[in-house]
Amino acid sequence: MGSGATNPGPVREVEEQIAETPSRERQLEEERKLLLSQKGALEEQLSQIMNSRSWRVLSAVRAILNALRRGRPYFRHKTYPMQIELRGGMTSDKDARLTLVDSEAAFELRSPHGRPSGWVRFKLKLDTAAEHMLFLLQPAENQCALGDIWLSTRSGTADLGVFQLGEGAERWLLKPTAADCPFSLKAFSITEIGSVQLLGLLVLRGFKRAGYSPALLWPKIKKSWLLFRTGGLAAIRARLFADSMSNNYQDWVRRFDLLDDSDRRKIRADIEGLQWRPKISVLMPVYNVSARWLELAIMSVRRQLYPHWELCIADDGSSNPEICAVLEKHRREDARIKVVMRGANGHISVATNSALQLATGEYVCFLDHDDELREHALYMIARALNQKADLKMLYSDEDHLTPAGLRYNPHFKSDWNPDLLLSQNYVCHLLALQSQLIKDLQGMRTGIEGAQDWDLVLRASERLSPEEIYHIPHVLYHWRVIEGSTAQSTSFKPYVLEAQQRVVREHLERTGIKHAQVLIAREISQLKVFFELPEDPPLVSVIIPTRDQVKLLRRTVDGVLKNAYRNFELLIIDNGSSERATIEYLESLKSLPNVRIIRDDGEFNFSRLNNGAVKLARGEVLGFLNNDLEPVGDAWLAELLATLCRPGIGAVGAKLLFPTGLIQHAGIILGIGGVAGHNHKGRARFETGYCNRAILRQNVSAVTAACMLIKRDIFERVGGFDAEKLAVAFNDVDLGLKIRQQGCLISFTPYAELYHYESASRGHENTPTKFMRFEKEVQVMQERWGETLLRDPYYNPNLTLESEDFRLAFPSRAVRPWKEQ
């Protein structure tokens, strides 16, 4: 077609549409008249109905039905019987009774009559001779906001109190975790209740508990009034019923982690009021990154609310010409930006050291060329330094960015956790170091590219005390996840794992641990460290309190006697056994040279029994074991002891499993349920857990005395267990806190595993006497330790205290310092 030709098609189409317009208008007018006619006819019919005698006669009935409909949220009582289907993990006998086999044991529950929602009560019925059973109930659908529910049954039934389901679910998984004998599940139901019933149940529960322990009523009223004054009815409801909140990170960010203009004004005002405004040098090595990501990284520094910074950039011989243009542009626009162009590529450690040579700030921090800082990141560092000027290493929480800028996969970290640091570089970003410290360390080491950050943290920690290291529990750093980045996976860079293995091994050697095995766990792209026993291994005094239950006791004793570590003695505290089989079994053990049976017929007091046994023990290491444990393998005691026999470690605990293989204990979290709970309780044995913490050695605030090793001198220094005020519950938590007060660490090792038939011999807290004693022990812990229980250094304040599964906290407990002003 020639250049002067035109296409008549579009013109003709427009002309045709204009010609059709009048006919369309006439058609619409006719449709409007028809609809008006129909509307008039319907109004006439409605008038006839409402003026009829039948309508007037039934008006009272309609009023009652409308009132019931409006009152449904207040008065509801609809029960949903659940269909029960066995999913596996259990065997059946000739009477159709079930026995647990493994961690896959579960029932699937289905609601054939719809989806129960709102406030509900759960109820189940069992046919079993077992006095107690423990179940884990989980929604099988994502629509339900409710998390895991633990069901403790008594005499075959369980009425589980009140829970809020939100939209609810039609399918549930019911997982039995512990049973003394075979059982069958006869029925399970969910009943909806309204607000009036809810209030009635709350009042009834309050009076019932007050009847158990009237002395505790007034303190609870005072706490409830304070809670009401600070948070209103919503706070009371959340506290009483542990309201389930969305675990969606985007929702959490929107509600608790975004800054508005008011926040920015307050931060700027706070900066003006700081007594010390240190210059912070941001080090950024650059190499052949996309100009788009580099631009965003630099702008994240230029947008900092804290103005006392410098950005030190070292280009490591990039071949991309756009990079030079971007760097030059920003250098011209902001005098705080310094750039050095390296002539040849020396890799990340050399480039970072080149950036370090430009730094003049009192502290330095590190930014990868495709990541971003939060706008208040440097302010939070300066703020922490003003609170504690002798800090030399600081680090923050972090999350990830998609290429589109969506935040996801947050890492809410532990405070200083040296055992965890041997398996993963959990410190990572954002990291800030005192400039003099990093210069004394001569910057980054070369030849370990991919592990240079981890190596720097380890070498710095060797020169610092824990008091000089500080964790800022705020997300201040965004890793951008792009193809081939370490943020996506270390599997993209296979050499990284070997470099990490080397830096951890060398750190252990520098700190005097010569023979530890540092193994690569490729399934999680992290490390596992195994320590060796000392050359002169100590005598371990293993102490087991017991009463009857010979079947359980025999398993525990066999596990001790057959373990691979041989320098031990076994003290069994017989607290009033009366069964003939138990007495005969204990009598048979007396012939063994390293076993002693100690009779104590006094009232059961776990703390008193163990304290008394310690006085008779000869070992320099004490091992406390329940009588309902079954060790996995024969290396468990050696693993516990090797973990304990290091400088600075006061006590160590093992990974305990329910009989089906679900986790019962992987360390203790302070604050759960008001005092403490167990890490990852209810997860499967081999689940990695939150940031792999269910399967890695780490420091914790306490470990359960169901299986604990402790150095004798530490135990005696802190006064042992509190036999006067903590006879049964929380004595191990109290002991752990006292150990930490002495400056010692407590370790949890997942490499020593034992099955735990929890409370099989003593039962659960389900009688008025036991409940009253338990409540008093809760009060003792809260009065003794106060705010310490709400600030576990190994558990992030952005994670919930309502459950043991590392969900997000709604709301976050992390302090926003600019809000305090």
Salt bridges, closest charged atoms under 4 A:
GLU20 OE1 - ARG24 NH2 3.18
GLU29 OE2 - ARG32 NH2 2.85
GLU43 OE2 - LYS39 NZ 2.67
ASP95 OD2 - LYS94 NZ 3.91
GLU108 OE1 - ARG87 NH1 2.89
GLU108 OE2 - ARG110 NE 2.68
GLU108 OE1 - ARG171 NH1 3.48
ASP127 OD1 - ARG97 NH2 2.98
GLU131 OE2 - HIS132 NE2 3.78
GLU141 OE1 - ARG115 NH1 3.02
GLU141 OE2 - ARG171 NE 3.89
ASP148 OD2 - ARG683 NH2 2.33
ASP159 OD2 - ARG121 NH2 3.04
GLU192 OE1 - ARG72 NH2 3.21
GLU192 OE1 - ARG76 NH1 3.46
ASP243 OD2 - ARG237 NE 3.32
ASP251 OD1 - ARG254 NH2 2.49
ASP251 OD2 - ARG255 NH1 3.77
ASP257 OD2 - ARG374 NH1 2.86
ASP257 OD2 - ARG407 NH2 2.60
ASP261 OD1 - ARG264 NH1 3.10
ASP263 OD2 - ARG816 NH1 3.90
ASP263 OD1 - LYS819 NZ 3.00
ASP270 OD2 - ARG383 NE 2.65
GLU295 OE2 - LYS329 NZ 3.28
GLU295 OE2 - HIS330 NE2 3.00
GLU310 OE1 - LYS279 NZ 3.98
GLU310 OE1 - LYS338 NZ 2.93
ASP316 OD1 - ARG342 NE 2.81
GLU328 OE2 - ARG331 NH2 2.36
GLU328 OE2 - ARG332 NH1 3.95
GLU333 OE1 - ARG302 NH1 2.77
GLU333 OE1 - LYS329 NZ 3.76
ASP334 OD2 - ARG302 NE 3.78
ASP334 OD2 - ARG336 NH2 2.97
ASP368 OD2 - HIS429 NE2 3.74
GLU372 OE2 - ARG480 NH2 2.17
GLU375 OE1 - ARG264 NE 2.95
ASP397 OD1 - HIS471 NE2 2.74
GLU398 OE1 - LYS413 NZ 2.50
ASP399 OD2 - ARG407 NE 2.64
ASP399 OD1 - HIS478 ND1 2.53
ASP415 OD1 - HIS471 ND1 2.61
ASP415 OD2 - ARG791 NH2 3.28
ASP419 OD2 - ARG646 NH2 2.87
ASP455 OD1 - ARG445 NH2 2.88
ASP455 OD2 - ARG459 NE 2.83
GLU462 OE2 - HIS507 ND1 2.65
GLU462 OE2 - ARG510 NH2 2.77
GLU468 OE2 - LYS392 NZ 2.90
GLU498 OE2 - ARG522 NH2 2.96
GLU506 OE1 - ARG445 NH2 2.67
GLU506 OE2 - ARG502 NE 2.94
GLU523 OE2 - LYS528 NZ 3.92
GLU569 OE1 - ARG596 NH2 2.97
GLU569 OE1 - ARG618 NH2 3.11
ASP574 OD2 - ARG599 NH1 2.44
GLU584 OE2 - ARG580 NE 2.98
GLU587 OE1 - LYS590 NZ 3.23
ASP600 OD2 - ARG608 NH1 2.87
ASP601 OD1 - ARG599 NE 2.64
ASP628 OD1 - HIS756 NE2 3.19
GLU630 OE1 - ARG555 NE 3.90
GLU639 OE2 - ARG697 NH2 2.48
ASP713 OD2 - ARG717 NH2 3.60
GLU716 OE2 - ARG712 NE 2.90
ASP722 OD2 - ARG784 NH2 2.73
ASP734 OD2 - LYS738 NZ 3.47
ASP734 OD1 - ARG784 NH1 3.04
GLU753 OE1 - ARG685 NH2 2.59
GLU765 OE1 - ARG773 NH2 2.70
GLU775 OE1 - LYS220 NZ 2.96
GLU777 OE1 - ARG773 NH1 2.90
ASP805 OD2 - ARG807 NE 2.69
